[in-house]
Amino acid sequence: LGIFVCGCATAMPAARPVHETPTTVVRLESTQRANVAEHARHSHPIRLSEDQLTILFTSISGRQKVGLLRSFLGTPGTPRVFEAEEIDLLAPALKVALGEARPDEMITFVHERPGRAGRSTITSGVLFVQAEILYLTIANFWHPVTREPADLGATDRLDDVRETTSYVRSHPWISVGE
């Protein structure tokens, strides 16, 4: 009985969903669950408008790193990380999440772009505010994943299991690719 009670007492806090659709998830996650340093207390809740978030997300570009030299040179015409439709889905939910987040939580998000043959591309990350600075970490940027774990077999590697939509949806702060 003592082991059972101790086991229950150390359980991680559950994530608090803010917005969930088949392609988009925004949740409030405990910093403890994501192994963020104990002393990392965020400056939540805060108020940002949807327009402010839209401007922020519209201005973010990204590129995949290809070699050391090219990573410093940059590539003209780098793609936007988020397309207009994605921003329209994410901005309202992120506004709510920032307004409800506690200092011991961070906002996580996942957006999936369904593809063909059981594959999708996924973008996920973390958002939090600390000392009046908004931090945004993109963990996965248009990373290809398998939509259904059933597509995996007994001989698949751990990396194959991690590169599924269900894994990224439950761990959006972990980069599953390069």
N, C-alpha and C positions, 0 to 999 in steps of 0.2 A: 504493500500500500504506500509506503514511504517513497519508493522509487517512482511509482505512478504519480503521486502528488508533485514530487520534484520535477518530473518530466513535463508536467502540465504547467508548472510555474515558470519554466524557461522557454516556453513557446514564443516564437516571433509574433509581433503584432501583425494582424491581417491587413492587406492592402485595402484602401477605401476607393472603390470605383467612382469616377466622376462622369465618364462618358464611355460607352461601349457599343460598337457596331461590329459587323463581321470584318470590317477592314480597319477600323480605328479604335484605339484604346487610350484613355487618359486616366491615370490612377494616382492616388497619393500613397506613397510607399514609405515605410519607416526607414530612416537612415541606418538603423540597426540591422535590418534585413539585407541591405545592400552593402554592409560592412564599411560604412562611412565612419570616420573617426568619431569616438564618443563625444569629444568636445565640439564637434561641428554642429553648432546650433544655428539654424537659419533665421532670417529676418521675415518670417511669415506670420500672419497673412499680409498681403499687400494688394493694392488695387491698381490694375492696369486696364485700359480700355481695349476693346477688340481692335480698334484702329491702331493703337500702339503695337499690339502683338502682330497685327497684319503687316505693318511696316517693318518690324523686326524680322519676321520670318521671310518676307519678300526679299530682304536685303542679304540673305545668307546664300552664298555660293559655295560650291565644293568641287573637288576633283579627286580622283584616285591617284595616289602616289605611285609613280613609276620611276624607280631609280633615284639615287641621291641627288644628282645634278638637276634632273627635271623637277624635283620637289622644291628646289629653290628658285628655278626659273619661272615657274608658273606657266599656265596655258591660257592664252586669250580666249574669251568666250566660255569660261567655265560655267557649267550648268547650275541653275538654282537648286538648292537642296529640296525645297518644297514648291510644288506647283500651286496655282491659284485655288484649285478645287480642294487640295489638301489643307491649305491655309484656312479656307472657309469652314472646313470641318474641325480643325484643331483650335483656332483662335477662340471661339466661344467657350470651349471646354477648358482650355488653359486659363482663361480669365477666371472662370469659376474655381478651378483648382488653386490658383494663386491666392484667391480670396478666402479659401477654406483651409489651406495648408497650415499645419502647426510647425513650430520651430524644429521639431524632431522628425519632420517629414520632408520628402522631396517629391516633385511632380515627375512622373514617368509617362512617356508616350510612345506609341507604336502606330505606324501607318503602313498598310500592306497594299501593294499594287498587284492584283492577281494577273498571272500570265497564263501560258499554255502548258499543257502536259504536266499538271500537278505542281507547277513551280510558280513562285511569286518573287517580287523584289520587295524588300522591307527597309524602312527607315525607322530608327528608334533612338531614344535618348532620354536625357534627364534635364530638368529645369529647376533652379532654386535661386533664392535671393539671399545674399549675405552682405551685411554692411552696405546697403544701398546699391549693390552691384548685382545685376541679373546674370547668372551663369547658365549657359546652355552647352551641353555636351551631346554630340551626335555619336552614338556608339556604333550604329550600323547605317551606312549611307547607300541606299539602293542595292542592298546586298541580296543576292539570289538565295532563296531558301525553298525547301520542300514544303508544300502545303499540308500534306497528310502524313503523320507518322507511319501509317500503314504502308506507305511507299518504301519504307526502310525494311531491310532484312536483318537476319541474325548475324550476318557477317559485316554489317556496317560498323564503322569506327565511331568513337565518341563524337568526333567533329561532325559526322553525318547526322547524329541524333541532335546535336546542338543547333544545326542549321535547319531547323523546322520552325514554322510559324508559331506553334504552340510553345516552344522553348523561348523564343524571342518575346512573345507576349507575356510570359511569366517572368522573364529576366531582361527587360528592355535596356538596362544599363550595361549589359555585358556585350562586348563586340564578339560576334561569332565568326567573323571573317578576318582577312588580313588587315 
